[in-house]
Each structure stands twice: as C-alpha cells, then as structure tokens.
Amino acid sequence: MQDIYSEDEISLTDILFFLQDSIGSVIKSVLACVILGGAYYFSTPKLFEASVTIQMAMATGNPVETPTVLLEKIKLPLYFSQAAWTACDTQEDKSPSRKIVEKIKPILNKSAPFIGLSVQAPSTQEAKECLQAVIFDIAAKQAELAKPILDQKRTQITQLEEKLQLAEEVAKSLSPNKLGTNFPDTQFASRALILATTLSNSREIKDLTNQINDAKVSLEEPQTKPTSMPTPMYAPEFAVNKRPVFTLGISLVLGIFIGLLVTSFRKILPSIRKHMAEAKRHSV
C-alpha cells in the first residue's frame, strides 16, 4: 500500500520539472493570445456610455406612476416616438421600442421614485442624444398623467375660494356696525345666536383659508414637478470598452492556462495510450 501511495504523490521536484517543460508551450500560447487580444482590441469599435437617473413626475405630492409601472410601459411597441427610435438607432429593428429598452438598461429603485438609465453608443454625443430623447418621451407621457390630477386640484381651489368669498360676505353682514350692539335683555337668545354664528363663520373662514393655502402649496415644487434628473447626465469622454490593461491581463492569464493545459495533455497522452494498449492486449 505504501508503494502505491508513493507513486501517486507529487513532489515539489515534479512540479518544478512540469513548469520547466511548460515554458515553451506557455510562451507560444501567451504570444498567440496576446496577438489575438491585440487584434480584438484594435478591431473593436469604441463605445462611449452615458448614464442618468430620472425621478418620476410628481403631482400634488405623489409620483404619477411608479418606476415598476414605467418599466412595463416602455416595453410597449408604440411607447417611444419616432424621434427616440432615430436617436437610439433602433428605427430599423422589428421592435424598436423594445430594442430601446435593451439599450438603455433600466435599473429600478424600489425605495424611491427613481429609475437609472444608461446607454452605449459610438460617440458620447450619440449616447446623450439617445437618453435625452428617451427622457423627453417619458416626461411627455407623465405630463399627460399629471394633467387631470392638477386640473382637479385647481378646480378644488376655485370652489374653496368661492366658499371663502361667500363666508367673508356673511362675516361683513354680521359685523357689529351693521347689527348694532344694544339689544334689550329680552333678546338675549338672539344675541347668543348671532355670537355663535359669528364664531362659526370665523372658524369656517380660517379652515377655508388653510385648505386653499395647502392646495396651492401642493401645486408648487417639490410637491408638483415634471419628470426630472436629480443629478446631471454623466457622459465621460473615454471609451468604456477600450481597456488595454484589462485586455492584456486576460490574454496573459489565458495564454498561461492554455500553455499549462497543453503540457499536461502531452504528459498524460502517452500514459493513456499505454493503458489503452494494455487493455486491448488483455481483451485479446
């Protein structure tokens, strides 16, 4: 048993001999991989990336739609306009809107009404134009969703202002100058009723004023605002797919691996042939 184990053990000397035998194969495979990597690097066209985060349009304190709903909508065939198809170079595709979704790579933010978009193009300007066209279409669609909500709030303000005007007219008619303050003792109930009506009218005027102010505030930023970018669009002037150090590193690692693999195969192949020959003799 000890002899069997001794035959299967690999010593440091065996590893050094193996590495020595692999030098030639490793050099050849590394050179081949570096040449192929260089050919790929110089033949691949440059790609520039632009990225942006957009915030959903807000209407009276609430987003007009969630990022999840928006993500499903932009997959519809006719969501984006012809201008967006052209800007993102998808007008020739059978499903141009779906192709745009693949290009802009939307990233959802589940904790906030934000969605991240990024696109790659042959130039920084083309990447920015694509995102700008996409954002323009999204903003237009969300403005349509916000319009009836804002119109309803403005109608509510108009109705409240009419009620406030009527309450103020009643308050003028209940003023002491018009009613007089000298009531006989027998008209104590009438004075109490007028006082209660005056107090109720004052509270109504105060409540209506507060409601109008709150409604008007809800129509101003940040409670109400169109689709926006919390931060400016990021579009660096360097190619995202042109990384020479990374390409060289991958080529070297792959070349070394292939060289070691070739050496291992060469050393194992004679043993495999020997075992196959022995097995063939025993079978005969």
C-alpha positions in Angstrom: 0.0 0.0 0.0 2.9 2.4 0.8 4.4 1.8 -2.6 1.1 2.7 -4.3 0.8 5.9 -2.3 4.4 6.9 -3.1 3.7 6.5 -6.8 0.7 8.8 -6.6 2.4 11.5 -4.6 3.5 14.7 -6.4 6.6 16.3 -5.0 7.9 19.8 -5.4 10.5 18.5 -7.8 7.8 17.1 -10.1 6.1 20.4 -10.1 9.3 22.3 -11.0 10.0 19.8 -13.8 6.5 20.2 -15.0 6.8 24.0 -15.1 10.2 23.7 -16.8 8.7 21.5 -19.5 5.8 24.0 -19.9 7.9 27.1 -20.6 7.9 26.6 -24.3 4.2 25.9 -24.6 3.4 28.8 -22.3 5.5 31.3 -24.3 3.8 30.2 -27.5 0.3 30.3 -26.2 0.9 33.6 -24.5 2.2 35.1 -27.7 -0.8 33.7 -29.6 -3.3 35.1 -27.0 -1.7 38.5 -26.9 -1.8 38.7 -30.7 -5.5 37.7 -30.7 -6.2 40.1 -27.8 -4.5 42.9 -29.6 -6.4 42.2 -32.8 -9.7 42.2 -30.9 -8.7 45.4 -29.1 -7.8 47.4 -32.2 -10.6 45.9 -34.4 -13.4 46.6 -32.0 -15.0 50.0 -32.5 -15.0 52.4 -29.5 -18.2 52.6 -27.4 -19.0 55.5 -25.1 -21.5 55.4 -22.3 -24.0 58.0 -20.9 -25.9 57.4 -17.8 -28.6 59.3 -15.9 -31.1 58.9 -13.1 -34.6 60.2 -13.5 -37.3 61.0 -11.0 -40.9 60.3 -11.7 -43.1 63.3 -12.3 -44.8 64.5 -9.1 -48.4 65.7 -8.8 -49.7 67.1 -5.5 -47.1 65.2 -3.5 -47.3 61.8 -5.2 -45.5 60.3 -8.2 -47.8 60.0 -11.2 -46.6 56.4 -11.7 -44.1 54.0 -10.0 -40.8 53.0 -11.7 -42.1 49.4 -11.9 -45.2 50.6 -13.9 -43.0 52.7 -16.1 -40.7 49.8 -16.9 -43.6 47.8 -18.1 -45.0 50.7 -20.2 -41.8 51.4 -22.0 -41.8 47.8 -23.3 -45.0 48.6 -25.3 -44.4 48.7 -29.1 -45.6 52.3 -29.5 -44.5 53.9 -26.2 -41.5 55.7 -27.7 -41.7 58.2 -30.6 -40.1 58.0 -34.0 -37.6 60.7 -32.8 -36.5 58.3 -30.0 -36.1 55.4 -32.4 -33.9 57.6 -34.6 -31.8 59.0 -31.8 -31.2 55.5 -30.4 -30.6 54.0 -33.8 -33.4 51.4 -33.5 -35.7 52.5 -36.3 -34.7 49.6 -38.5 -35.5 47.0 -35.8 -38.7 45.0 -35.9 -39.5 46.1 -32.3 -37.8 49.5 -32.0 -39.2 50.3 -28.6 -38.2 47.0 -27.0 -34.8 47.4 -28.6 -34.5 50.8 -26.9 -35.3 49.2 -23.5 -32.4 46.7 -24.1 -30.1 49.6 -25.0 -30.9 51.9 -22.0 -30.6 49.1 -19.4 -33.2 50.5 -16.9 -32.4 49.9 -13.2 -35.3 50.2 -10.7 -35.1 51.9 -7.3 -37.7 50.2 -5.1 -37.3 52.6 -2.2 -37.7 55.9 -4.2 -39.5 57.0 -7.4 -36.2 56.9 -9.4 -35.0 54.8 -12.3 -31.5 54.6 -13.7 -30.8 54.5 -17.4 -27.5 54.0 -19.3 -26.7 53.6 -23.0 -23.6 52.8 -25.1 -23.0 54.4 -28.5 -20.2 55.0 -30.9 -19.8 58.5 -29.6 -20.6 60.4 -26.4 -22.9 62.8 -28.3 -25.0 59.9 -29.7 -25.3 58.3 -26.3 -26.5 61.6 -24.8 -29.0 62.2 -27.6 -30.5 58.8 -27.1 -31.0 59.3 -23.4 -32.4 62.8 -24.0 -34.9 61.5 -26.5 -36.0 58.7 -24.1 -36.4 61.2 -21.2 -38.3 63.6 -23.4 -40.9 60.9 -24.3 -41.2 59.7 -20.7 -41.7 63.3 -19.5 -44.4 63.9 -22.1 -46.3 60.7 -21.1 -46.0 61.6 -17.4 -47.2 65.1 -18.0 -50.3 63.7 -19.6 -50.9 61.6 -16.5 -50.4 64.6 -14.2 -52.7 66.9 -16.1 -56.1 65.6 -14.8 -54.8 65.4 -11.2 -53.6 69.0 -11.4 -56.8 70.2 -13.1 -58.9 68.5 -10.3 -56.8 70.3 -7.7 -57.2 73.7 -9.4 -61.0 73.1 -9.6 -61.0 72.3 -5.9 -59.1 75.6 -5.2 -61.6 77.6 -7.2 -64.5 76.0 -5.3 -62.8 76.7 -1.9 -62.2 80.3 -2.9 -65.9 80.8 -3.8 -66.9 79.4 -0.4 -64.3 81.7 1.2 -65.7 84.7 -0.6 -69.3 83.8 0.5 -68.1 83.3 4.1 -66.4 86.7 4.1 -69.6 88.4 2.8 -71.5 86.7 5.6 -68.9 88.0 8.1 -69.4 91.5 6.8 -73.1 91.3 7.3 -72.6 90.0 10.9 -70.3 92.9 11.8 -71.2 94.9 15.0 -71.5 98.1 13.0 -74.4 96.7 10.9 -76.1 94.7 13.6 -75.8 97.1 16.4 -74.8 96.1 20.0 -77.7 97.4 22.0 -80.2 94.5 22.4 -82.8 94.5 25.1 -82.5 91.9 27.8 -85.4 90.1 26.4 -83.4 89.4 23.2 -80.5 87.6 25.0 -81.2 84.4 22.9 -80.8 86.4 19.7 -77.5 87.9 20.8 -76.2 84.5 21.7 -77.3 83.1 18.3 -75.5 85.9 16.5 -72.4 85.4 18.6 -72.3 81.7 17.9 -72.9 82.3 14.2 -70.1 84.8 14.1 -67.7 82.4 15.8 -68.7 79.6 13.4 -68.2 81.9 10.5 -64.7 82.9 11.7 -63.7 79.2 12.0 -65.1 78.5 8.6 -63.0 81.3 7.1 -59.9 80.1 8.9 -60.4 76.5 7.7 -61.1 77.5 4.1 -58.0 79.7 4.1 -55.9 76.9 5.4 -57.3 74.5 2.8 -56.7 76.9 0.0 -53.1 77.5 1.1 -52.4 73.8 1.4 -53.9 73.1 -2.0 -51.8 75.9 -3.6 -48.6 74.6 -1.9 -49.3 71.1 -3.4 -49.2 72.6 -6.8 -45.7 74.0 -6.3 -42.3 72.3 -6.2 -41.3 69.9 -4.8 -44.9 68.6 -4.4 -45.6 69.1 -8.1 -42.9 69.0 -10.7 -42.3 67.3 -14.1 -40.0 64.4 -14.8 -36.6 65.5 -13.7 -32.9 64.4 -13.3 -31.7 64.6 -9.6 -28.2 64.8 -11.0 -26.8 65.9 -14.4 -26.3 63.3 -17.0 -22.9 61.5 -16.8 -21.1 61.0 -20.1 -17.3 60.7 -19.9 -15.2 61.2 -22.9 -13.4 57.8 -22.8 -14.4 54.5 -24.4 -15.8 52.0 -21.9 -14.8 49.0 -23.9 -11.2 50.1 -24.5 -9.2 48.9 -21.5 -5.7 47.9 -22.7 -4.5 46.7 -19.3 -7.6 44.5 -18.8 -7.3 43.0 -22.3 -3.5 42.4 -21.8 -4.2 40.8 -18.4 -6.9 38.5 -19.8 -4.6 37.5 -22.7 -1.7 36.7 -20.4 -3.8 34.6 -18.0 -5.5 32.7 -20.8 -2.1 32.1 -22.5 -0.5 30.7 -19.4 -3.6 28.5 -18.7 -3.6 27.1 -22.3 0.2 26.5 -22.2 0.0 24.5 -18.9 -3.0 22.6 -20.3 -1.1 21.6 -23.5 1.9 20.4 -21.4 -0.4 18.4 -19.2 -2.1 16.8 -22.2 1.3 15.9 -23.7 2.4 14.2 -20.5 -0.9 12.3 -19.9 -1.3 11.2 -23.6 1.5 8.5 -23.5 0.0 7.1 -20.3 -3.4 7.0 -21.9 -2.1 5.2 -25.0 -0.2 2.7 -22.8 -3.3 1.9 -20.8 -5.4 1.5 -24.0 -2.8 -0.8 -25.5 -2.7 -2.9 -22.4 -6.4 -3.1 -22.2 -6.5 -4.2 -25.9 -4.0 -6.9 -25.2 -5.9 -8.3 -22.2 -9.1 -8.3 -24.2 -7.5 -10.4 -27.0 
